[in-house]
Amino acid sequence: MTNENLKIDIAVCTFRRPELAETLRSLATLIVPESAAIRIIVADNDVTPSASALVDRLRPELPFDVTYVHCPASNISIARNACLDNGTGDFLAFIDDDEAASKEWLVRLLEKARTTGADAILGPVRAHYGPSAPGWMRRGDFHSTLPVWVAGQIRTGYTCNVLLKLKAPSLIGRRFKLTLGRSGGEDTDFFTEMHGAGGTIAFAPEAWVHEPVPENRTSFSWLSKRRFRSGQTHGRLLAEKARGLRKPLNLALAAAKSTYCIFATLLVLPSPVRRHRFLLRAIMHAGVVSGLLGQKELEQYGTAEVTSP
């Protein structure tokens, strides 16, 4: 496919975040392949169209067409699906409403799409801490986002930095589950099922987006809730596939991993970074146990402070 007929939509789901302005301004500075057509989709997930005025105010600063979609309410899956429903391009990229894209973000994603032919291309998210963040958190970089490889493959993904090939068979008709739209984990579920349907996921290490970490996220409590919910999502996915003795075996394994990480935490007490990392892993595996047992996942959306998935 040549640049002359390449159409790319960039989706930004938002919920009461003034940082959306900086996200849109960063998109305005993107390096774009010559003759490629770019459009921005802003999906407002608030009860009222609270982002509409901000989007209208910024339109003169943006060199691309902007489609504003009001898609209430307080369920991130509704917003993500609105972007998929309104996507008309060859590719659809997702970026969060509290992130800033690097100038080469889009071209790096597209380069990897061309060289790999993958259905989804993930990029890295680099966290930026303020001076009030604990030293162990800055040194350990607990908020940046990278894909996870299992046996040489990326089997799931995230929506804070991704490019989707909309006509890929694994993506046609696929949508985010509304039942996960308040707990989070809808993106993990989406990409896990996409991969299970034969979809391929690649990684573009130079396709950076940047995310300032607000003060209310620079606590162990916030990280622990996020890790526990992530574990719950993984446990639920394991439970859906479990047959026969697989579920009790998964329960035993997750409980053993959590216990091991607790003991490892005690062994590395003098090292704050390693201590917190092992403890968070123990909490994550405890979340897996919770998910395997079918306990309700923690809700992250629909409140004044909405977290990224």
C-alpha positions in Angstrom: 0.0 0.0 0.0 1.4 3.4 -1.0 1.4 6.6 1.1 -0.8 8.2 -1.6 -3.9 6.2 -0.6 -3.0 5.4 3.0 -5.6 6.5 5.6 -4.8 6.5 9.3 -7.1 7.3 12.2 -5.7 8.3 15.6 -8.1 7.6 18.5 -8.1 9.4 21.8 -10.6 8.2 24.4 -11.1 10.8 27.1 -12.9 11.4 30.4 -12.7 14.7 32.1 -9.0 15.2 31.5 -7.6 18.7 30.7 -4.4 16.9 29.7 -6.2 16.0 26.5 -5.1 19.4 25.2 -1.4 18.5 25.4 -2.1 15.1 23.8 -3.8 16.8 20.8 -1.0 19.4 20.5 1.6 16.6 20.4 -0.3 15.0 17.6 -0.2 18.3 15.7 3.6 18.0 15.5 3.8 14.4 14.2 6.0 13.6 11.2 3.5 12.1 8.7 4.3 10.0 5.6 3.9 12.2 2.5 0.4 12.2 1.1 -1.0 10.0 3.8 -4.4 11.2 5.2 -4.6 11.5 9.0 -7.7 12.0 11.0 -8.1 12.3 14.8 -11.1 10.7 16.6 -11.8 12.0 20.1 -14.2 9.7 22.0 -15.7 11.6 25.0 -16.8 9.0 27.6 -18.3 11.6 30.0 -22.1 11.7 30.8 -22.2 15.2 29.3 -20.0 16.2 26.2 -17.5 17.9 28.5 -14.5 17.7 26.1 -16.4 19.2 23.2 -15.4 22.8 23.9 -11.8 21.9 24.4 -11.7 20.0 21.1 -13.4 22.9 19.2 -10.9 25.4 20.7 -7.9 23.4 19.5 -9.2 22.6 16.0 -7.4 25.6 14.5 -4.1 24.3 15.9 -4.4 20.8 14.4 -3.4 20.1 10.8 -5.7 17.1 10.6 -9.4 16.5 10.4 -10.9 15.9 13.9 -14.0 13.8 14.6 -15.6 14.3 18.0 -17.8 11.5 19.3 -19.8 11.7 22.5 -20.2 8.1 23.8 -21.5 8.1 27.3 -20.9 7.0 29.9 -18.1 6.1 32.3 -17.3 2.8 30.6 -14.0 2.9 28.7 -15.1 0.0 26.4 -17.9 2.1 25.1 -15.3 4.8 24.1 -12.9 2.3 22.6 -15.7 0.7 20.6 -16.8 4.1 19.4 -13.4 4.6 17.9 -13.5 1.2 16.2 -17.0 2.0 14.9 -15.9 5.4 13.5 -12.6 4.2 12.1 -12.5 4.3 8.4 -8.8 4.2 7.7 -6.4 1.4 6.9 -5.0 1.7 10.3 -6.3 2.9 13.7 -3.9 4.1 16.4 -4.7 4.5 20.0 -3.1 6.9 22.4 -4.2 7.9 25.9 -5.6 11.3 26.8 -2.7 12.0 29.3 0.1 11.1 27.0 2.2 13.0 24.4 3.4 11.4 21.2 7.0 11.8 20.1 7.3 13.3 16.6 8.3 10.0 15.0 5.7 8.0 16.9 3.4 7.3 13.9 6.1 6.7 11.3 7.8 4.2 13.6 4.6 2.3 14.1 3.9 2.3 10.3 7.5 1.1 9.5 7.1 -1.9 11.8 3.6 -2.6 10.4 5.2 -2.7 6.9 8.2 -4.8 7.8 6.3 -7.4 9.9 2.8 -7.5 8.5 1.5 -7.8 12.1 -2.1 -7.1 12.9 -1.2 -4.9 15.9 2.0 -2.9 16.6 2.7 -1.9 20.2 5.0 1.0 21.2 6.6 1.8 24.5 5.2 4.3 27.0 7.9 6.2 29.0 6.8 7.5 32.4 8.0 10.8 33.7 8.1 11.4 37.4 7.7 14.6 39.3 10.0 15.6 42.2 7.5 14.3 44.8 7.6 10.7 43.6 9.5 8.3 45.9 13.1 7.6 45.0 12.5 3.8 44.8 9.7 4.5 42.3 11.8 6.7 40.0 14.8 4.3 40.2 12.6 1.2 39.5 10.5 3.0 36.8 7.2 1.3 37.9 4.9 3.2 35.6 6.4 2.8 32.1 4.7 0.3 29.8 6.4 -2.3 27.6 5.0 -5.5 26.0 5.6 -8.9 27.6 7.1 -11.8 25.5 6.1 -15.4 26.2 8.1 -18.1 24.4 9.2 -15.4 21.9 5.7 -14.1 21.2 3.7 -11.1 22.3 0.3 -12.7 23.2 -1.5 -9.6 24.5 -1.3 -5.9 24.4 -2.5 -2.5 25.5 -4.3 0.5 24.1 -2.1 3.3 25.4 0.2 3.0 22.4 -0.8 0.7 19.5 -1.5 0.7 15.8 -4.2 -1.7 14.5 -4.6 -3.0 10.9 -8.3 -2.7 10.7 -8.8 -5.1 7.8 -6.9 -7.9 9.5 -9.2 -11.0 9.9 -8.4 -11.2 13.6 -9.7 -7.7 14.1 -12.8 -7.5 11.8 -15.8 -7.2 14.0 -13.8 -7.5 17.2 -14.9 -5.2 20.1 -14.0 -4.4 23.7 -16.2 -6.2 26.2 -18.6 -3.8 28.0 -18.5 -5.9 31.1 -14.8 -5.0 31.6 -15.3 -1.3 30.8 -15.4 -0.2 34.4 -12.9 -2.6 36.0 -10.2 -2.2 33.3 -8.5 -5.2 31.6 -10.6 -4.8 28.6 -7.5 -4.2 26.4 -5.7 -7.3 27.8 -8.9 -9.3 27.0 -9.2 -7.8 23.5 -5.6 -8.5 22.5 -5.6 -12.0 24.1 -8.6 -13.0 22.1 -7.2 -11.3 18.9 -4.0 -13.4 19.3 -6.0 -16.5 20.0 -7.8 -15.9 16.7 -4.5 -16.0 14.8 -3.6 -12.3 15.1 0.0 -11.3 15.3 1.5 -8.6 17.6 4.8 -6.8 17.0 6.7 -4.2 18.9 8.2 -0.8 17.6 10.7 0.1 20.2 11.3 3.6 18.8 7.6 4.6 18.7 7.6 6.4 22.0 4.8 8.2 23.8 5.5 10.1 27.0 3.3 10.0 30.1 3.7 12.4 33.1 2.8 10.5 36.3 0.5 12.6 38.4 1.1 12.8 42.1 -2.0 10.7 43.0 -0.5 7.8 41.2 2.9 7.9 42.9 2.0 5.7 45.8 2.4 2.0 46.6 -1.4 1.8 47.2 -2.1 2.9 43.7 0.4 0.5 42.2 -0.9 -2.4 44.3 -4.5 -1.9 43.2 -3.4 -1.7 39.6 -1.3 -4.9 39.9 -4.1 -6.8 41.7 -6.7 -5.9 39.1 -4.2 -6.9 36.3 -3.9 -10.3 38.1 -7.6 -10.6 38.3 -7.9 -10.1 34.6 -5.3 -12.8 33.9 -6.9 -15.2 36.3 -10.3 -14.7 34.7 -8.8 -15.4 31.2 -7.2 -18.5 32.6 -10.5 -19.7 34.2 -12.3 -19.2 30.9 -9.9 -21.7 29.2 -9.5 -24.1 32.1 -10.7 -27.7 31.6 -10.7 -30.6 34.0 -7.9 -30.2 36.6 -6.5 -27.2 34.9 -8.3 -24.7 37.2 -7.1 -26.2 40.5 -3.6 -26.5 39.1 -3.7 -22.8 38.0 -4.9 -21.9 41.5 -2.1 -23.8 43.2 0.5 -22.3 40.9 -0.7 -18.7 41.4 -0.8 -19.2 45.2 2.7 -20.7 45.1 4.0 -17.8 43.1 2.4 -15.3 45.4 3.9 -17.0 48.5 7.3 -17.2 46.8 7.3 -13.5 46.1 6.4 -12.7 49.7 9.3 -14.7 51.0 11.5 -13.0 48.3 10.4 -9.7 49.6 11.6 -10.5 53.0 15.0 -11.5 51.6 15.6 -8.2 49.8 14.2 -5.9 52.5 17.4 -3.6 52.4 16.7 -2.9 48.7 13.6 -0.7 48.2 13.3 -1.2 44.5 13.6 -5.0 44.7 11.4 -5.2 47.8 8.6 -3.2 46.2 8.9 -5.2 42.9 8.6 -8.6 44.6 5.8 -7.4 46.8 3.8 -6.0 43.8 4.4 -9.4 42.0 3.0 -11.1 45.1 -0.1 -8.9 44.9 -0.5 -9.5 41.2 -0.4 -13.3 41.7 -2.9 -12.9 44.5 -5.1 -11.1 42.0 -4.7 -14.1 39.7 -6.1 -16.3 42.5 -9.0 -13.9 42.9 -9.8 -14.0 39.2 -9.6 -17.8 39.0 -12.1 -17.9 41.9 -14.5 -15.6 40.0 -14.4 -12.7 42.4 -15.5 -9.3 41.0 -12.8 -7.2 39.5 -11.9 -3.9 41.0 -13.5 -0.9 39.2 -11.2 1.7 37.9 -13.4 3.7 35.6 -16.4 6.0 36.1 -14.9 8.0 38.9 -13.4 11.5 38.9 -9.9 10.0 38.7 -9.8 7.6 35.8 -6.8 5.5 35.3 -5.3 4.2 32.2 -5.8 0.4 31.6 
